[in-house]
Amino acid sequence: MRYDDVKTDLRAAYDAGADAREGMDDAPWKQAERARFAAQLAPGAALLEIGAGHGVSGRVFADEGFAVTCTDLSPALVAHCRAKGLDARVMDFAHLDFPDAAFDAVFAMNCLLHVPKADLPGVLAGVARVLAPGGVFYWGQYGGRDSEGVWDGDGYEPKRYFSFFTAERIEAAAKEHFVLAEAAYIPIDGRIDQYQGLILRKP
């Protein structure tokens, strides 16, 4: 399975679930991860969020004084971002339409887990391209085991594709393009083993 084969269903699933996502809780560990990332940034840093969803993180970062650009594959989610006053654009993170080194930081929380492993190196290379030298990249996603495929138990329709990593394998994938600065592994109750939060730097 390749990313081009799954992204149409991803867009449809997130468009259908966009309004419901507005009611989701902003878990304390997510707030702590955002703060850990923001502490690495200079005041007013130009920040790109990929897979921005309904704009919760983007709004927090904008309120903290960063120059935020949000992107998401789902037009419905981008509309929610814009309703929060954010600069938000419909854009596929596999094809980032920005100049080289355009951003001081990139934030990705629970979006790259939808990329099949075969396509991930190209997506990470695209993130590195738009990041300035020395820039900070936050890559966070659920994981703890090594697997990929459509999740049969998914509550979204169409059901979404997920790619999970062990801690060792996600760090190895990240180090192909970035320098690992920090890693946090947060236990998650339920069907997910852990949340993996990597703070990376572009050499």
PyMOL commands that set and color helices and strands:
alter all, ss='L'
color gray80, all
select helices_A, chain A and resi 3-21+28-38+56-63+75-83+112-114+120-130+167-175
alter helices_A, ss='H'
color red, helices_A
select strands_A, chain A and resi 46-50+67-72+87-90+103-109+131-143+147-150+161-164+179-187+194-201
alter strands_A, ss='S'
color yellow, strands_A
deselect
rebuild
show_as cartoon
